Amino acid sequence: MYGNTNLTEEEAKRMNSVQEDPQKLAEFEDRIARGEKIEPGDWMPSEYRKQLIRMIEQHAHSEIVGALPEGTWITRAPNFKRKLALIAKVQDEVGHGQLLYSAAETLGKTREEMLNDLLSGKSKYSNIFNYPAETWADIAVIGFLVDGAAIVNQTINSKGSYGPYCRALERICYEESFHLKQGHDNVVYLATGSKVQRDMLQAAINRWYRPLLHFFGPTDKQSAHSEKLMKWKVKLASNDDMRNQFLDMYVPKILELGITFPDPNLRKNADGVWEFSDPDWEEFKRVISGDGPCNAERIAVRKYAEEAGRWVRQALLNPTEKYTVPLA
């Protein structure tokens, strides 16, 4: 339903050797225009396959790496209720990564290749997960605003053209909605608590404001991929449109709690478009290229997990063991 976890190197090579065909391209684009889903066995242009792999793989990496800052707070959660909720959330995020890796495999890139590209720095993941979670309020902001931004992006893209990715996103969005409720409850609790709690929340909002603007990617004028992705319905909204939708949904919710944003220019214009100060796109480029506050730490943790778990993978792949591939 979501993908294929049994892709071999030979199958991957075959899937990536599809020849371009103008007639098939026209039929492919007609199907997308009619609202049909493209499935793994269908013909697709190599650029469509390449862009989907890039997008889904980055999403999968983001789910896995995104669990790291929250995972560090499991043992430091303020009470048992919060601890249980955070454990469940981290477990969900890792599960989302597995769904997405499976969906990406259907396009002809093995999971091993994807993980190797993550560890080598060739593949990217969301810039926002390269910032530290300094206090418990950061976990509240991640649960409410970062997951809220993710839901905006994923809900829109779940209506796209590639079947396995859309089905994975539908399930992910259901689970993310529970994360959002947990995050909202946490934010409200801090905002209505003591001065120390409110100040802690305000400081966290100040830290995450700019990374949240970066979350949706560069402006439409700067984006290198948006036009083609939207033509083939891999994306159904531009970066700027999604960013504006996020601000429309979440800025009022924060302001009504008496918490502010560190941007005097943040306002909604008469045309419904939000205006904000320059969020420093050079910082975005540095972080996404590996020069953020926690880039090295995040990759180091993933490398350790890869090395420490290698014996388990080798045991599972023992050639002397018999394994029956499921029929469906």
N, C-alpha and C positions, 0 to 999 in steps of 0.2 A: 504493500500500500504506500509506504513512504520511500522505499528504495531497495537497494540490493547490497547486502553486506558480504557477498561471496564473489566479488569481482576479481578476476585473475589478470595478470599482466598481459596475457595473450588477448583476452577479451577487450582490455583497455586499448591495446594497439589497434584492434579491428575497428572499434568504435570511433577512433580518432583518424581513421584513414578514409572516411567517407568523402567522395568526390563532389565538387560543386556542380550544380545542375540548374540552369536558369528556369527550366520548366518546373522542376520540383520546388525551386525557391518561390515561384509565383503561387503554386498550389499551397505551399507552407504558409505564405503570408495571407492567402485567402482564408485558410482555416482559422488563423489567429483573428482576422477581421470579423469572422463569424462568431467568435467567442469560444471556439473549440479548444480543448486542452491538448497539448503536445505530450506524448508519452515516450518512455525510453526507447521503444522499438521503432518509433517513427523517424522518417528522414528529417534532418534539420541541418541548416547551414553551419559550417564550422565556426563562424563568428558567434552565432547564437549559443552553441555549445560552450565555446570559450568564455563568453561573458557570464553565462549561468554558472559555470564551474567557479569562476573568480568570485562571483557574488555569494553563492551558497557556501563555498569553502570559507570565505571570510566571516560569514555569519556563524558557521559552525565553530571556528576558532574563537570568535567573540563570546559564544556561550560558555566554552570551556575556560578561557582565560578570565571571563567575567565572574566566574565562581570563586576566583582566588581571593580578591579583597574581602568578599563576604565570608569566605571560609575561615579567614583569620580571626573573625569576630565570634565564631561559634562558642569558643571557650570563655569569651568575655562578655557574652550577652547579659543584660542586667537582671534577668530572671528566667525561670524555667520555661514559661510560656514563650518568651521571645526566642529562647534557645531552640525550642522545638520547631517554631515557625521558620527560623533561619536554616536549620538543618534540612527541613523539607524543601525550602526554596533552593538551596545549593544543589540538592539532589535533583530537583527538576531541571536546573540549568544544565547540569552535566548530561541529563537525559535528552535535552533539546539538542545538544551538540551531537549526540549519537544519531538522532533522527536526521539531522542535516548532513552529517558525513555520509549516511546511507543514501540520501537523495542525491548528493554530489557524485557518488560512485556510479550512479546510473548513467552519468554523462561521459564516463570513460577515464576517470582518474581514481586510482586506488587510494584507500585510506592511508596506507603507508606513505605514499607520495605526498599526500596532503599534510600529514604530520611532520614529515621530513622538511617540507617547505616552510612550515611554521617555525620549526626549531632553527632553521638556517637563516630566517629573516626574509626569505623570498616571498612568502605569503603574508598578508597583513591581517589585522583584526581591528575592531573598533578602537579609535584613539582614546575613548573615554575610560577604558579599563587600564590605562597607564598612569592613573592618578591614585594617590594613597587614600585609604579610608582611615583618617586620623582619630575619629571619635565615633561613638555609637550613633551620633546624629548623621554621620556620613552614610551609615547603613540605612537609616530612615530615608535620606534623600535618594539613595540608589534605588530603594524599593519603590518609592513613589514617582520620582521624576525621571530617573534613568529608565526604569521599566515602563513608565508612561510614554516616554519618547520611543522606546522599542515597539510598544503596542501600536502607536500611530504608524510607524514604518511597516510593521509586519501585517497589520490588518489590511492596509492598502495593497501590499504585494501578494497577499493570499488570494487575490482575485486575478492574478496574472495568468500566463499562458502555459507554464510547465507544470504538469500534473503532480509529480512527486513533491516538488517544492511547495506548491499550494496546499496540498493535503497536510504536509508537515507543519506548515505555518498555521493552519486552522487549529490543529491540536495545540501547538505552542501558545497561540493567543488565548485559548481557554485557560491554560495553566498560568500564563502571565497575568491574567485578570485577577487571580487569587494573590499573586505577588503584589499587584498594585494595591489591593485592599489592605494587605499586611503593611505595606509601606505607608499608605495614607493613615492608617490607625497609629502607626509609630510617629509620624510627623505631627498629627493632631495632639497626641499625648505630650510630646515635647513642647509644642507651641502653647499649650494650655497649662504647662507645668510651672516650675519655679523659674526665677530669673536665670539661674545657672543653666537650666535646660533650654530656655528660650535663646539665650546667648549662644549656646552650643549649636542649636539648630541654625541660627542666623549665620554663624561662622561657616557652617557646612554649606548653606545656600550660596554664600559668597564664593566659596572655593569651587563649587560645581557649576556655577552659572555659565562661565565661558566654555568649559568642555561640553555642556549641554547644547550650546549653540553650534559647536563643532560637530556634534553627534550625527547630524543629517548630511554631513559632507559639505564641500565647498559650494559657493553660490552657483546658480545655473550657468552663469557666464564662464565660470572656471571649471565646471565639471567636464571630465573627458569622456564619460560613458553615458550620460543621461539620455541623449537624443536617440541613440540606437536601441537602448534598453526599453525606452518608452514605445518606440515603433513596434517592437516585437512583444510588448506587454510583459516584459520581465519586471519592469517598474511601471506603475500606473500613475505616479505623481512625481513632480520634480522635487529636488532637494529643498528649494525655497518654499514650495507649497506645503511640504510636510513640516518644515520648521515653523511656518506660520500657523499651521493647524495645531501643533504642539503648544505654542505660546498662547493661542486662543483658548485652549482647553485648561492649561495648568497655571498660567500667571494669575488669573483671578482667584484660583483656589488657594494659592500661597498668600496673596495680598489680604484675603479676607481673614486670615489667621493673624494678621498684624506683623507678618514677616515681610521684609522688603528684598528687592534685588539690587545688586551693586552696580546699577546702570541708570544714571539720571536721564538718559535719552530713551529708555524703554517706554514706549507708548503705542497705542493702537490708533492708526490714522482713520480718517472718515471713510476711506475706501475699504476698511477692514484688514489692511495689511499692517503688521507690526513693524515698528521702527526700533532699531537698537544701535548701540555704538559698535564700531568696528571690532569684531571679536578676535582680531589678530590671527589672520589666516597663516601667517608665517609660523606661529606656534603650532597650529594644526599640522602643517607640513613637517615640522621637526618631529612632532610626536608620532605621527603615522609612519615616519621613516625610521623610527627606532631611537629617537633622542628625547624621550619623555622622562618624567620623574621615576617611573617604575618599569620601563621597558625591559631593562636588563634583568631585573628581579623576576618579572613575570616569565620570561623565557627560561631563566635559570631554573625556576620551579618546575616548568614543563619538561625540561631536559632531565632533571632528577627523576621525575615520575616515569619518563620514558626508559631511562636506564634501570631504575629499580624494578620496573615491571616487565623487563625484557624476558626474564626466565619464565614468567607466566605465559607470555605469547609463544615462546619457543615450545613450551610443553603442550600448548593447545594445537600447535602446528606440527607436532611430531608425525613424520611420514609413516611410521609404523602403526599409528592409530587409525581406525576406520571411522569415517564421518559420512553420514547420510545427509545429502543436501535436501532441504524441504522442497516439496513440489510447488508450494505456493506460500 
